[in-house]
Amino acid sequence: MHQLDDLIAQTWFRTSGAEPIRDASAAEAARAAIEKAQKKAVAGLWDLPFSFNISLEQKNIERTTVSAQEITGYFRKEVEPAFAGLDERLRLICELDWLILFYRAVKIISEIPGAAADRGTVGYVRTLGLAAKFKELSAQYQALESGLPAQERLSSFDSWLSRMESDLVQPMNTFWRRAEHLRRFLDRVRNLFRIAVLAAVIFIIFSFSTGLGPLASALGIHHPRLTAAEKMEDIGAYPPVPVSDFNASSILGDDGKRVDHEDADPHSTFTDLHLMDGDPTTAWAEGESDNGSDKRIYVNITKKQYVHYIVIYNGNQKDEDTFQAYNRMKRVTLRLDAANKSYRIPVHPRRCRRGPLLDHPRLLLPRQQQEEHHLLLGD
């Protein structure tokens, strides 16, 4: 396992002693000041080594943006104060030396399998911000160094920094920039996958609740739904289903009073016999004093057989004025007694129009055999 001490041993201030110097007095004085400050920084480490070392482990859940922020904070607290007594040029040398140390660390991390595709690791490196810091510090150092006489420059550090930039800094910047692009691509793919899964779940719920779509067809799920009869290619292709009897919960008599089915005049204007006479200009009307909510029509078919659809002429369609004068349904509940199922369906009366076939007149039944169907008209 790589430790911070191993990387400190590779810093310039630890490895520059064997390099030749142009001007002994100037170089040695600068090097001595740098070495003193660096030793002070190394001796003052406390929290940084633990956070730094753990980030270099093979599988590390602590390699996150938060841990990178902690390392940056520890560096400012434990390392940078040691450089306070140096002039600007020597301070920049010390900070660039540590910055190269961090580059060596992210090189170690780059060799960990899967690190480049890990969101936490990519965020960790991005938060350290090494590329921007190196560009800023190196530019400041070059500006100061270029203004000095040749004999006062630290040529050994200049050559070392140039070598580190080409061999380490640029390759790592390229590597982690590509890792960032890969991470963004994977995030987009993941988000698209989530959207696709959510859409699939919504589609499945919709298909199960409405009985529509290929999934419902494949599973044999059929629920009642309303559709425009004008769009039904098969309307009229099936013979009428024989009905043994039917009746309504109440009837509006010609005198404007409520009449029960048993007592109603079969020739009255709003008899429930009009429900099955096939004439859209006749209508049944319930005889209650309210708005007609929760009134029922009971229909019993003669024998077991397929019921393909029910056509409902919503409202009194005798003429336009009559159509506007009477209430129309906005919800219908279909109850199949034999199957012990009920379906509540919105009709949207505002979109209904007068005519032989309304916008939403057809009520599809489950394609199964039933002995008895009760149609409960809603409000």
C-alpha positions in Angstrom: 0.0 0.0 0.0 1.3 3.4 -1.0 1.7 5.9 1.9 2.1 9.7 2.0 5.7 9.1 3.3 6.6 7.2 0.1 5.4 10.1 -2.0 7.2 12.7 0.1 10.4 10.8 -0.5 9.9 11.5 -4.2 9.5 15.3 -3.9 12.0 17.7 -5.4 13.3 19.0 -2.1 14.1 15.4 -1.1 15.7 14.3 -4.5 17.4 17.6 -5.6 20.6 17.2 -3.6 22.5 15.3 -6.2 21.6 17.7 -9.0 24.3 20.2 -10.1 23.7 23.9 -9.3 24.9 26.9 -11.3 25.5 29.3 -8.5 26.4 27.7 -5.2 25.6 30.6 -2.9 22.3 31.6 -4.4 21.1 28.0 -5.1 22.2 26.7 -1.7 20.5 29.5 0.1 17.3 29.0 -1.7 17.4 25.3 -1.4 18.2 25.5 2.3 15.2 27.8 2.9 12.9 25.5 0.9 14.2 22.4 2.7 13.7 24.0 6.1 10.1 25.0 5.3 9.3 21.6 3.8 10.7 19.8 6.8 8.5 22.0 9.0 5.5 21.1 6.8 6.2 17.4 7.0 6.7 17.5 10.8 3.4 19.3 11.2 1.2 16.7 9.5 -1.6 15.3 11.7 -4.9 14.7 9.9 -3.7 14.8 6.3 -1.8 11.5 6.2 -4.9 9.4 7.3 -7.3 11.0 4.8 -4.7 11.0 2.1 -3.5 7.4 2.6 -7.0 5.9 2.7 -7.8 7.5 -0.6 -5.1 5.4 -2.3 -6.6 2.0 -1.3 -7.9 -0.3 -3.9 -11.5 -0.3 -2.9 -12.3 2.9 -1.0 -15.8 4.3 -0.4 -14.2 7.3 1.2 -12.9 8.5 -2.1 -15.5 11.2 -2.7 -15.9 14.9 -3.2 -16.2 15.3 0.6 -12.9 13.5 1.3 -11.2 15.6 -1.4 -12.5 18.7 0.3 -11.2 17.4 3.7 -7.7 16.7 2.2 -7.6 20.2 0.7 -8.6 21.7 4.0 -6.0 19.7 5.9 -3.4 20.8 3.4 -4.2 24.5 4.0 -4.2 23.9 7.7 -1.1 21.7 8.2 1.2 22.4 5.2 0.7 25.9 3.8 1.5 27.7 7.2 5.0 26.3 7.0 5.6 28.4 3.8 4.6 31.7 5.3 8.1 32.9 5.9 9.3 32.3 2.3 9.3 34.8 -0.5 6.7 34.4 -3.3 9.0 32.5 -5.6 10.1 29.9 -3.0 6.6 29.5 -1.7 5.4 28.7 -5.2 8.2 26.1 -5.5 7.1 24.4 -2.3 3.5 24.4 -3.4 4.3 23.1 -6.9 6.4 20.3 -5.2 3.3 19.2 -3.2 1.1 19.6 -6.2 3.3 17.1 -8.1 2.9 14.8 -5.0 -0.8 14.9 -5.5 -0.4 14.2 -9.2 1.6 11.1 -8.2 -1.3 10.1 -5.9 -3.9 10.4 -8.7 -1.7 8.4 -10.9 -1.7 5.6 -8.4 -5.5 5.9 -8.2 -5.7 5.8 -12.0 -4.2 2.3 -12.0 -6.9 0.9 -9.7 -9.3 -1.2 -11.8 -12.6 0.5 -12.3 -11.5 3.8 -10.7 -12.0 5.8 -13.9 -15.6 4.7 -14.2 -16.4 5.2 -10.5 -18.5 8.3 -9.8 -17.0 8.9 -6.3 -13.4 8.7 -7.6 -14.0 10.9 -10.5 -15.6 13.4 -8.2 -12.7 13.1 -5.8 -10.2 14.0 -8.5 -12.3 16.8 -9.9 -12.7 18.4 -6.5 -8.9 18.3 -5.9 -8.7 20.6 -9.0 -5.1 19.7 -9.8 -5.1 20.8 -13.5 -6.4 24.4 -12.7 -4.0 24.7 -9.7 -1.0 23.6 -11.7 -1.8 26.0 -14.5 -2.2 28.9 -12.1 0.9 28.2 -9.9 3.2 27.3 -12.7 2.3 30.5 -14.6 3.0 32.6 -11.5 6.3 30.8 -10.9 7.4 31.2 -14.6 6.6 34.9 -14.5 8.7 35.4 -11.4 11.5 33.2 -12.5 11.8 34.8 -15.9 12.5 38.2 -14.3 15.6 37.0 -12.4 19.2 36.9 -13.6 20.3 33.6 -14.9 22.7 33.0 -12.0 19.8 33.4 -9.4 17.5 30.9 -11.0 17.0 27.4 -9.7 17.7 25.6 -12.9 17.5 22.2 -11.2 13.9 22.9 -10.2 13.0 24.3 -13.6 14.2 21.1 -15.4 12.5 18.9 -12.8 9.2 20.8 -13.2 9.4 20.6 -17.0 10.0 16.9 -16.8 7.1 16.4 -14.4 4.8 18.4 -16.6 5.4 16.3 -19.7 5.7 12.9 -17.9 3.1 13.2 -15.2 0.9 16.3 -15.3 -0.2 16.3 -18.9 -0.9 12.5 -19.0 -2.9 12.6 -15.8 -4.9 15.6 -17.0 -5.8 13.8 -20.2 -6.6 10.6 -18.3 -9.0 12.2 -15.8 -10.6 14.4 -18.4 -11.5 11.3 -20.4 -12.7 9.7 -17.1 -14.9 12.7 -16.5 -16.4 12.4 -20.0 -16.9 8.7 -19.5 -18.7 9.3 -16.2 -21.0 11.9 -17.7 -21.8 9.4 -20.6 -22.6 6.6 -18.1 -24.7 9.0 -16.0 -26.7 9.9 -19.2 -27.1 6.2 -20.0 -28.3 5.5 -16.4 -30.8 8.4 -16.5 -32.1 7.3 -19.8 -32.4 3.7 -18.4 -34.3 5.1 -15.4 -36.7 7.0 -17.7 -37.2 3.9 -19.8 -37.9 1.8 -16.7 -40.3 4.5 -15.3 -42.1 4.6 -18.7 -42.3 0.9 -18.8 -43.8 0.8 -15.3 -46.3 3.5 -16.2 -47.2 1.6 -19.4 -47.7 -1.6 -17.4 -49.9 0.2 -14.9 -51.8 1.9 -17.6 -52.2 -1.4 -19.6 -53.4 -3.3 -16.5 -55.8 -0.6 -15.4 -57.3 0.1 -18.9 -56.9 -3.2 -20.6 -55.2 -1.4 -23.6 -52.0 -2.1 -25.4 -50.1 -5.2 -26.5 -49.3 -6.3 -22.9 -53.0 -6.4 -22.0 -53.7 -8.3 -25.2 -50.9 -10.8 -24.6 -52.2 -11.5 -21.0 -55.8 -11.5 -22.0 -56.7 -8.5 -19.9 -59.7 -6.6 -21.2 -61.3 -3.8 -19.3 -64.3 -1.6 -20.2 -63.3 1.5 -22.1 -65.1 4.2 -23.9 -64.4 4.9 -27.6 -66.0 6.7 -30.5 -68.5 4.5 -32.3 -67.6 6.3 -35.5 -64.2 4.7 -35.3 -65.5 1.1 -34.8 -65.0 -0.8 -38.0 -66.9 -3.8 -36.5 -69.9 -1.9 -35.3 -73.0 -3.7 -36.5 -71.1 -6.8 -37.5 -72.3 -8.7 -34.4 -75.9 -9.7 -33.9 -77.8 -8.1 -31.0 -77.5 -10.0 -27.7 -80.9 -11.4 -26.7 -82.0 -9.8 -23.4 -84.3 -11.7 -21.2 -85.4 -8.7 -19.1 -84.3 -5.3 -18.0 -85.6 -2.5 -15.9 -84.5 0.9 -14.4 -84.4 1.9 -10.8 -87.0 4.6 -11.5 -88.9 6.2 -14.4 -90.0 9.8 -15.0 -93.8 9.6 -15.6 -95.6 11.9 -18.0 -97.0 13.7 -15.0 -93.5 14.6 -13.9 -93.5 12.2 -10.9 -91.4 9.2 -10.1 -92.8 5.8 -11.2 -91.5 2.3 -10.5 -90.8 0.0 -13.3 -93.6 -2.3 -12.4 -96.2 0.6 -12.4 -94.9 2.5 -15.5 -97.0 3.0 -18.6 -95.2 1.2 -21.4 -96.3 4.0 -23.7 -95.0 6.8 -21.5 -92.5 9.3 -22.9 -89.6 8.2 -20.7 -90.3 4.4 -20.2 -87.2 2.2 -19.8 -88.4 0.2 -22.7 -86.8 3.0 -24.8 -83.4 1.6 -23.6 -83.6 -1.2 -26.1 -85.8 0.0 -28.9 -82.8 1.1 -31.1 -84.3 4.6 -31.6 -82.0 7.4 -30.5 -84.8 9.9 -30.6 -86.5 8.2 -27.6 -85.0 8.2 -24.2 -85.3 6.8 -20.7 -85.3 9.4 -17.8 -85.0 8.6 -14.1 -87.8 10.0 -11.9 -85.9 11.2 -8.9 -85.9 14.8 -7.8 -82.1 15.1 -7.7 -79.7 15.4 -10.6 -79.8 11.7 -11.5 -76.8 10.5 -9.7 -76.5 6.8 -8.7 -79.4 5.5 -10.8 -79.4 2.0 -12.1 -80.4 0.0 -15.2 -80.4 -3.8 -14.8 -79.9 -5.9 -17.9 -80.1 -9.7 -17.9 -79.1 -11.5 -21.1 -80.9 -14.7 -22.2 -78.0 -17.1 -22.2 -74.2 -17.3 -22.0 -72.6 -15.7 -25.0 -70.0 -13.1 -25.9 -70.8 -9.5 -25.4 -68.6 -7.4 -27.7 -69.8 -3.9 -26.9 -72.5 -1.7 -25.5 -73.5 1.5 -27.3 -74.8 4.3 -25.0 -76.7 7.3 -26.4 -75.9 9.8 -23.7 -78.6 12.3 -23.0 -82.0 12.9 -24.6 -81.3 13.1 -28.3 -84.8 13.9 -29.6 -83.6 17.2 -31.0 -80.9 19.8 -30.2 -83.0 21.8 -27.7 -84.0 18.7 -25.9 -80.4 17.5 -25.8 -79.2 20.7 -24.2 -82.1 20.8 -21.7 -81.5 17.4 -20.1 -78.7 16.1 -18.0 -76.0 13.8 -19.4 -73.8 11.3 -17.6 -70.3 12.1 -16.8 -69.4 8.8 -15.1 -70.7 5.3 -15.7 -70.1 2.2 -13.6 -70.4 -1.2 -15.2 -71.0 -4.1 -12.8 -70.7 -7.7 -14.0 -72.4 -9.8 -11.4 -71.2 -13.2 -12.6 -67.6 -12.0 -12.6 -68.1 -10.0 -9.4 -66.3 -7.0 -11.0 -67.1 -3.3 -11.3 -65.6 -0.7 -13.6 -66.0 3.0 -13.1 -65.5 5.0 -16.4 -65.5 8.7 -17.1 -67.6 9.9 -20.0 -66.6 13.5 -20.3 -70.0 14.9 -21.1 -68.6 18.3 -22.3 -67.1 16.5 -25.3 -70.4 14.8 -26.1 -72.5 16.0 -28.9 -76.0 15.2 -30.1 -76.2 12.7 -32.9 -76.9 9.1 -33.6 -73.5 8.2 -32.2 -71.8 10.4 -29.5 -68.1 11.0 -29.1 -67.9 8.3 -26.4 -70.9 6.0 -26.9 -69.3 2.5 -26.9 -68.5 0.7 -23.7 -66.4 -2.4 -24.3 -67.0 -5.4 -22.1 -64.5 -8.1 -21.1 -64.6 -10.6 -23.9 -66.0 -13.4 -21.8 -69.2 -15.3 -21.3 -71.6 -13.9 -18.7 -75.0 -14.9 -17.7 -76.0 -11.6 -16.2 -74.8 -8.0 -16.7 -76.0 -5.1 -14.5 -75.2 -1.7 -15.9 -75.2 0.9 -13.1 -75.4 4.4 -14.5 -73.4 6.9 -12.5 -73.6 10.7 -12.1 
